[in-house]
């Protein structure tokens, strides 16, 4: 029976040794667990702190942009006031220009040129009808029709120049 006793204490020693290993293993796992939870908590805390600083950094340019926009709006409103004042002054100047003597003189000269043109056109047609009535006046009519055409052309050019002086733009009607 001694052989049995020797086996039994070995079994007890073997049994007691493995019991110590699970406790050590359990403590090691628990320490690793605490270490991982602690590190993940600290990383999470660090990451939660970072966005607030980024938000404050992002807020500063937004505040600067808002201030810049406010300044631009004030500047635009001041410029609009200046533009309105200039438009009012322009209306007064246009009124003075309409009633100035030089504009009246230009209008009179333009009307005179138009009257001269109308007279020359009537004279041309009258000379053409007169040359039809008399057979010997055909050569005379051709000679003076050319001179009347030159006078009419000169009158149209003067009218264009007067209109250019009056408005600053050339006459829109084509010269005949």
C-alpha positions in Angstrom: 0.0 0.0 0.0 2.8 2.3 0.3 2.7 2.8 -3.4 -0.7 4.2 -3.1 0.3 6.7 -0.5 3.1 8.0 -2.7 0.7 8.5 -5.5 -1.8 10.3 -3.3 0.6 13.0 -2.1 1.8 13.6 -5.6 -1.7 14.1 -6.7 -2.3 16.5 -3.9 0.8 18.5 -4.8 -0.2 18.4 -8.4 -3.6 19.5 -7.5 -2.4 22.3 -5.3 0.0 23.6 -7.8 -2.6 24.1 -10.5 -4.7 25.9 -8.1 -2.0 28.5 -7.6 -1.6 29.0 -11.3 -5.2 30.0 -11.9 -5.0 32.6 -9.1 -1.9 34.1 -10.7 -3.4 33.9 -14.1 -6.6 35.5 -12.7 -4.6 38.3 -11.1 -2.6 38.8 -14.3 -5.8 39.0 -16.4 -7.4 41.4 -13.9 -4.3 43.6 -14.0 -4.3 43.6 -17.9 -8.0 44.5 -17.8 -7.4 47.4 -15.4 -4.5 48.5 -17.6 -6.6 48.4 -20.8 -9.6 50.1 -19.2 -7.3 52.8 -17.8 -5.5 53.4 -21.1 -8.7 53.5 -23.1 -10.3 55.9 -20.6 -7.3 58.2 -20.7 -7.3 58.1 -24.5 -11.0 58.8 -24.6 -10.6 61.7 -22.1 -7.7 63.1 -24.3 -9.8 62.8 -27.4 -12.8 64.5 -25.8 -10.6 67.4 -24.8 -9.1 67.9 -28.3 -12.4 68.8 -30.1 -13.1 71.6 -27.7 -9.7 73.2 -28.5 -10.4 72.7 -32.2 -13.8 74.3 -31.8 -12.2 77.3 -30.1 -9.7 77.5 -32.9 -12.5 77.2 -35.5 -14.6 79.7 -33.6 -11.9 82.4 -33.8 -11.8 82.6 -37.6 -15.6 82.5 -37.6 -15.7 85.5 -35.3 -13.1 87.3 -37.5 -15.1 86.5 -40.6 -18.3 87.8 -39.0 -16.5 91.0 -38.0 -15.2 91.4 -41.6 -18.7 90.8 -43.0 -20.1 93.5 -40.6 -17.4 95.9 -41.8 -18.2 95.2 -45.4 -21.9 95.7 -44.9 -21.2 99.1 -43.2 -18.9 100.1 -46.1 -21.5 99.0 -48.7 -24.2 101.1 -46.9 -21.9 104.1 -46.9 -21.2 103.7 -50.6 -24.9 103.4 -51.4 -25.5 106.7 -49.6 -22.7 108.3 -51.6 -24.1 106.9 -54.8 -27.6 108.2 -54.0 -26.1 111.7 -53.3 -24.2 111.6 -56.6 -27.4 110.6 -58.5 -29.3 113.5 -57.0 -26.5 115.8 -58.0 -26.4 114.3 -61.5 -30.2 115.0 -61.9 -29.6 118.7 -60.9 -26.8 118.9 -63.4 -28.9 117.4 -66.1 -31.6 120.0 -65.4 -29.0 122.8 -65.7 -27.7 121.3 -68.9 -31.1 121.1 -70.5 -31.8 124.7 -69.7 -28.4 126.1 -70.6 -28.0 128.5 -73.4 -25.5 126.3 -75.3 -27.9 123.4 -75.4 -30.7 125.8 -76.6 -28.3 127.1 -79.3 -27.4 123.6 -80.4 -31.1 122.7 -80.7 -31.7 125.9 -82.8 -28.8 125.0 -85.1 -30.1 121.4 -85.5 -33.6 122.7 -86.4 -32.1 125.1 -88.9 -30.1 122.3 -90.6 -33.3 120.2 -90.8 -35.1 123.2 -92.4 -32.3 123.7 -94.9 -32.4 120.1 -95.8 -36.2 120.2 -96.3 -35.8 123.3 -98.5 -33.0 121.7 -100.6 -35.2 118.6 -101.2 -38.2 120.7 -102.3 -35.9 122.7 -104.6 -34.5 119.6 -106.1 -37.9 118.2 -106.9 -39.1 121.6 -108.3 -36.1 121.8 -110.6 -36.7 118.2 -111.8 -40.3 119.1 -112.6 -39.2 122.3 -114.3 -36.7 120.5 -116.5 -39.4 118.1 -117.6 -41.6 121.0 -118.7 -38.8 122.6 -120.8 -36.7 120.5 -123.1 -33.6 122.8 -123.1 -33.3 122.8 -119.3 -32.2 119.1 -118.9 -28.5 120.0 -119.0 -29.0 122.8 -116.6 -30.9 120.5 -114.2 -28.2 117.9 -114.2 -25.6 120.5 -113.5 -27.4 122.0 -110.5 -28.8 118.7 -109.2 -25.2 117.7 -108.4 -24.6 121.0 -106.6 -27.8 120.6 -104.6 -26.8 117.0 -103.7 -23.5 118.4 -102.3 -25.3 121.1 -100.3 -27.7 118.5 -98.9 -24.8 116.2 -98.0 -23.0 119.0 -96.2 -26.1 119.9 -94.3 -26.6 116.3 -93.2 -23.0 116.2 -92.0 -23.4 119.4 -90.0 -26.6 118.0 -88.4 -24.7 114.9 -87.4 -21.9 117.0 -85.9 -24.4 119.1 -84.0 -26.1 116.0 -82.6 -22.7 114.6 -81.6 -22.0 117.9 -79.7 -25.4 117.8 -78.1 -25.5 114.2 -76.9 -22.0 112.9 -77.3 -23.3 110.1 -79.6 -23.5 110.1 -83.4 -26.7 110.4 -85.3 -28.6 107.1 -85.6 -30.3 108.0 -88.8 -28.4 107.1 -92.0 -27.5 110.0 -94.3 -29.4 109.8 -97.7 
